[in-house]
Amino acid sequence: MEIKSIGIVGAGAMGAGIAQVFLVSGYEVLLLDQNESALTNAQESIRSGLNKLAEKGKMSAQETEAAFGKLYLISKTANFENCDLIIEAIVEDLGVKKALFKDLEGIVSDECILASNTSSLPITSIAAALQKPERMIGIHFFNPAFLMSLVEVIPALQTREGLGDEIADFLRKCDKFPVVVKDTPGFIVNRIARPFYGEAVRIYEEGIADPATIDWAMTTLGGFKMGPFALMDFIGHDVNFAVSNSVFKAFFYDARYKPSLTQQRMVEAGYLGKKSGKGFYDYSPDAVKPAPFEDANLGKLVVERIVIMLINEAADAMYLRIASRDDIDTAMTKGVNYPKGLLQWADEIGIDTCVRKLDQLYNVYHEERYRCSILLRMMAAKQQAFY
């Protein structure tokens, strides 16, 4: 597989970030969008990003100019004719993506690789729209694409054998950390991270702790860079809730992924987080940030409950061969900046302790969301560890 020219569809923040990744790595990039202002904004963003690299001494002025000179702004898919790889970063709509790739397949060569940056839609379903589905693959960057090192590589059921590994090798040359993952809902990160939000909201709904206290516990005691409520406000509740809904539906309404009514009401009210000025927190200029109740025992309870649920998801992903042990831990540390790999964390807590605490939750609630992964139960019985 030889890649020289890369096409990117969608000049939003994600598309521009992906373009910068490949420009810095020396590739020619064709960036397409129907919206002229989006292309102009993307061009300015890329220029600014390259200038910052020069200011930090990571690239010379000559190198940044050479990289920027390889960026071509286009408005027609016909311009992708000679591309070796095309990545779409457009709206999360399966029908729209299928239509795009059908169009592209009539333009590009038979060897051109077609890729989707989707965070939750099935790559297999997108590939089914193609005449040559074996060329289709998922390449999921995290936002901001240039700064976040993790990339999930998702072969579809139809993807030709070995393409996933070839794409992973290519991304390593672009200074990224690729992880190869099975084509299942949410892939690695969006699947395993659901309890970080869902269990935090559940604790709040039960009146155990308020958002400020939960965020304090998860950052100060748990070591996470952002608490779940601050992070949901940052992502946007419309986006976060849509992903939760997508994963829940895709797993045939498995109770472990059940979205929160609290978050649904916030979306309905237009309380979307920072971008709307109000979410779980008030972002108006004169707003006073609520103080957490800094009780060590309460904080420990909050961290333990959320982390145990995250570990359970990570163990289940490994049991179902969604990804390898190392890729799962890498994905969560490099993709969402968790303080440590969840399977490593399980070893530190003790597999038997994880099982016991999950069983305690299940015995109290009798809800399927708290069912213990069979892998954890088998490992506890055999006194095994992940590492």
C-alpha positions in Angstrom: 0.0 0.0 0.0 1.5 3.3 -1.2 -0.1 6.5 -0.1 0.9 9.9 -1.6 -2.2 11.9 -2.0 -5.0 12.0 0.7 -8.5 13.3 0.3 -10.6 14.5 3.2 -14.3 15.2 3.0 -15.6 17.8 5.5 -13.7 20.9 6.5 -15.0 21.2 10.0 -12.8 21.1 13.1 -12.2 17.3 12.7 -11.5 17.5 9.0 -9.1 20.4 9.4 -7.3 18.6 12.2 -6.9 15.4 10.2 -5.6 17.4 7.3 -2.9 19.0 9.5 -1.8 15.5 10.7 -1.1 14.4 7.1 0.4 17.7 5.9 2.9 17.7 8.7 3.8 14.1 7.7 4.6 15.3 4.2 1.5 14.2 2.3 -0.5 16.0 -0.3 -4.0 16.8 1.1 -7.2 17.6 -0.8 -9.8 19.1 1.5 -13.3 19.2 0.3 -16.4 21.0 1.5 -19.4 22.5 -0.2 -19.3 25.5 2.2 -16.8 28.1 1.1 -16.6 29.7 4.6 -15.8 26.3 6.1 -12.9 25.8 3.7 -11.6 29.3 4.5 -11.9 28.7 8.2 -10.1 25.3 7.9 -7.3 26.9 5.9 -6.8 29.6 8.5 -6.9 26.9 11.3 -4.3 24.8 9.6 -2.1 27.8 8.9 -2.3 28.8 12.5 -1.5 25.2 13.7 1.5 25.0 11.5 2.7 28.4 12.6 2.5 27.3 16.3 4.7 24.3 15.4 7.2 26.6 14.0 7.1 28.9 17.0 7.7 25.9 19.3 10.7 24.8 17.1 9.0 21.6 16.0 9.2 22.6 12.4 11.2 25.2 10.5 9.5 28.1 8.7 10.5 26.4 5.5 9.0 23.1 6.5 5.7 24.8 7.5 5.5 26.6 4.2 6.2 23.3 2.3 3.5 21.6 4.3 1.0 24.3 3.7 1.8 24.3 0.0 0.6 20.7 -0.2 -3.0 21.7 0.9 -5.5 22.0 -1.9 -9.1 23.3 -1.2 -11.7 21.7 -3.5 -15.4 21.8 -3.9 -16.0 18.8 -6.2 -15.5 15.1 -5.5 -14.2 14.7 -9.1 -11.0 16.3 -7.8 -10.3 13.1 -5.8 -9.6 11.2 -8.9 -5.9 10.5 -8.2 -6.1 10.1 -4.4 -4.8 7.0 -2.7 -6.8 7.4 0.5 -10.0 9.3 1.2 -11.4 9.9 4.7 -14.8 11.4 5.3 -15.4 13.6 8.4 -19.0 14.6 7.8 -22.4 14.4 9.5 -23.1 11.2 11.5 -25.8 10.0 9.2 -25.5 6.5 7.7 -27.5 7.4 4.5 -25.4 10.4 3.8 -22.1 8.5 4.3 -23.3 5.7 2.0 -24.3 8.1 -0.7 -20.9 9.8 -0.5 -18.9 6.6 -0.8 -21.1 5.4 -3.7 -20.2 8.7 -5.5 -16.5 8.4 -4.7 -16.3 4.8 -5.9 -17.2 6.0 -9.4 -14.3 8.5 -9.3 -11.3 7.0 -7.7 -9.1 4.1 -8.8 -9.8 0.5 -7.7 -6.8 0.7 -5.4 -7.9 3.8 -3.5 -8.8 3.1 0.1 -12.0 4.6 1.4 -12.3 5.4 5.1 -14.9 6.8 7.6 -14.0 8.8 10.6 -17.4 7.9 12.2 -17.3 7.5 16.0 -20.3 5.1 16.3 -21.8 4.0 13.0 -21.1 0.5 11.7 -18.3 0.4 9.1 -19.7 -2.9 7.8 -23.0 -1.2 6.9 -21.2 1.7 5.1 -19.0 -0.9 3.2 -22.2 -2.7 2.0 -23.0 0.3 -0.2 -19.8 -0.2 -2.2 -19.0 -2.3 -5.3 -15.6 -3.1 -3.7 -16.4 -3.2 0.0 -13.0 -4.8 0.7 -11.4 -1.3 0.4 -13.6 0.2 3.2 -12.2 0.8 6.7 -12.9 2.9 9.7 -10.2 5.4 10.8 -11.5 7.2 13.8 -9.5 10.2 15.1 -10.2 11.9 18.4 -10.8 15.7 18.7 -8.6 17.7 18.4 -7.2 15.3 15.8 -3.8 16.9 15.6 -3.2 16.8 19.3 -4.8 13.5 20.3 -2.5 10.6 19.5 -5.0 7.7 19.5 -6.7 6.6 16.3 -9.1 3.6 16.2 -8.7 1.5 13.1 -11.9 -0.5 12.4 -11.9 -3.2 9.6 -15.4 -4.0 8.4 -16.6 -7.5 8.0 -15.8 -7.2 4.2 -12.4 -5.4 4.6 -9.6 -7.3 2.9 -7.3 -9.2 5.2 -4.3 -7.2 6.4 -5.6 -3.7 5.5 -6.2 -2.9 9.2 -2.6 -3.6 10.0 -1.4 -1.7 6.9 -3.4 1.4 8.0 -2.0 1.0 11.5 1.5 1.0 10.2 0.8 4.0 8.1 -0.6 5.9 11.0 2.4 5.1 13.2 4.6 6.8 10.5 2.3 9.9 11.0 3.2 9.9 14.7 -0.1 8.4 15.9 -1.0 5.5 18.2 -3.4 3.2 16.3 -5.4 0.5 17.9 -7.2 -2.1 15.8 -10.7 -2.8 17.0 -13.6 -5.0 15.9 -16.6 -3.3 14.2 -18.9 -3.2 17.2 -21.0 -0.2 18.6 -18.8 2.5 20.0 -15.6 0.7 19.0 -13.3 0.8 22.1 -13.5 4.3 23.6 -17.1 5.2 23.2 -18.2 1.8 24.3 -16.1 1.5 27.4 -16.5 5.1 28.5 -20.3 5.0 28.8 -20.3 4.4 32.6 -18.0 7.5 33.1 -21.1 9.5 32.2 -24.0 7.2 32.9 -23.0 6.0 36.3 -22.0 9.5 37.4 -25.5 10.8 36.4 -27.0 7.8 38.2 -25.2 8.7 41.4 -26.4 12.3 41.0 -30.0 11.1 40.3 -30.0 9.0 43.5 -29.0 12.0 45.5 -25.7 10.5 46.7 -23.6 13.4 45.5 -24.1 16.6 43.4 -22.2 17.2 40.1 -19.5 19.4 41.7 -18.8 16.8 44.4 -18.7 13.9 41.8 -16.3 16.0 39.6 -14.1 16.8 42.6 -13.9 13.1 43.6 -13.1 11.9 40.1 -10.4 14.6 39.5 -8.8 15.0 43.0 -9.1 11.4 44.2 -9.5 9.5 41.0 -6.8 11.3 39.0 -9.0 12.0 36.0 -8.3 15.3 34.1 -11.9 16.3 33.9 -14.9 15.2 36.0 -17.8 13.6 34.1 -20.2 16.6 34.4 -17.6 19.1 33.3 -16.7 16.8 30.4 -20.3 16.3 29.3 -20.8 20.1 29.4 -17.6 20.5 27.4 -18.6 17.9 24.8 -22.1 19.1 24.5 -25.1 17.2 25.8 -26.7 16.9 22.4 -23.5 15.2 21.1 -23.0 13.0 24.3 -26.6 12.0 24.5 -26.7 11.1 20.8 -23.7 8.8 21.2 -25.3 7.2 24.3 -28.5 6.6 22.4 -26.7 5.3 19.4 -24.7 2.7 21.5 -27.8 1.7 23.5 -29.8 1.1 20.3 -27.0 -0.7 18.5 -26.6 -3.1 21.5 -30.3 -4.0 21.2 -31.2 -1.9 24.2 -28.8 -3.6 26.6 -29.4 -2.0 30.1 -25.7 -1.4 30.6 -25.9 1.4 28.0 -29.2 2.9 28.9 -29.1 6.7 28.5 -30.1 9.1 31.2 -33.5 10.8 31.4 -31.7 13.7 33.2 -29.5 14.3 30.2 -32.4 14.0 27.8 -34.3 16.7 29.6 -31.2 18.9 29.5 -31.1 18.5 25.7 -34.8 19.2 25.4 -34.3 22.4 27.5 -31.5 23.5 25.3 -29.0 23.3 28.2 -26.2 21.8 26.1 -23.3 22.8 28.2 -20.5 25.4 27.5 -21.7 26.2 24.0 -25.2 27.2 25.2 -24.0 28.9 28.4 -25.7 26.4 30.6 -25.4 22.7 31.3 -24.9 21.0 34.6 -22.9 24.2 35.4 -23.8 27.8 34.7 -21.3 29.5 32.3 -22.7 33.0 32.3 -20.0 35.7 33.1 -21.3 36.3 36.7 -21.9 32.7 37.6 -20.5 31.4 40.8 -19.1 27.9 40.5 -20.7 25.5 43.1 -18.4 24.2 45.8 -18.1 20.5 46.2 -18.7 18.6 49.5 -15.1 17.4 50.0 -15.8 14.3 52.1 -13.1 11.7 51.6 -15.3 8.7 52.3 -18.1 10.0 50.0 -15.5 10.8 47.3 -14.0 7.3 47.6 -17.4 5.7 47.2 -18.1 7.8 44.0 -14.7 7.0 42.4 -14.9 3.3 43.3 -18.4 2.9 41.8 -17.6 4.6 38.5 -14.2 3.0 38.1 -15.5 -0.5 38.8 -18.2 0.0 36.2 -15.5 1.2 33.7 -13.3 -1.9 34.5 -16.3 -4.2 33.9 -16.8 -2.7 30.4 -13.1 -3.0 29.6 -13.0 -6.6 30.7 -16.1 -7.4 28.7 -14.6 -5.8 25.6 -11.5 -8.0 26.0 -13.6 -11.1 26.6 -15.6 -10.5 23.4 -12.3 -9.9 21.5 -13.2 -6.3 20.6 -9.5 -5.5 21.0 -6.4 -6.8 22.7 -5.6 -6.0 26.4 -2.8 -3.6 25.4 -5.0 -1.8 22.8 -7.9 -1.4 25.3 -5.6 0.2 27.9 -3.8 2.3 25.3 -7.2 3.5 23.9 -8.4 4.7 27.3 -5.2 6.5 28.3 -4.4 8.1 25.0 -8.0 8.5 23.7 -9.7 10.0 26.7 -6.7 10.7 29.0 -7.7 8.2 31.8 -5.0 8.2 34.5 -4.2 4.6 33.9 -5.3 1.6 31.8 -8.5 0.1 33.2 -7.3 -3.5 33.1 -4.1 -2.4 34.8 -6.3 -0.6 37.4 -8.3 -3.9 37.8 -5.1 -5.6 38.8 -4.3 -2.9 41.3 -7.7 -3.1 42.9 -7.8 -6.9 42.7 -9.9 -8.9 40.3 -11.7 -10.6 43.2 -12.5 -7.2 44.7 -13.9 -6.0 41.4 -16.2 -9.0 41.2 -17.3 -8.6 44.8 -18.2 -4.9 44.4 -20.1 -5.5 41.1 -22.0 -8.3 42.8 -22.8 -6.0 45.7 -24.3 -3.4 43.3 -26.3 -6.1 41.5 -27.6 -7.5 44.7 -28.8 -4.1 45.8 -30.3 -2.9 42.4 -31.1 -6.2 40.6 -30.4 -4.4 37.4 -28.6 -5.9 34.4 -26.4 -2.8 34.2 -24.5 -4.1 37.2 -23.9 -7.7 35.9 -20.3 -8.7 36.2 -18.3 -9.6 33.2 -17.8 -13.4 32.8 -14.1 -12.7 32.2 -13.7 -11.0 35.6 -15.6 -13.8 37.3 -13.5 -16.5 35.7 -10.2 -14.7 36.4 -11.2 -14.2 40.1 -11.9 -18.0 40.4 -8.5 -18.8 39.0 -6.7 -16.0 40.9 -5.5 -14.5 37.6 -4.4 -11.0 36.7 -4.4 -9.1 33.4 -0.7 -8.3 33.7 
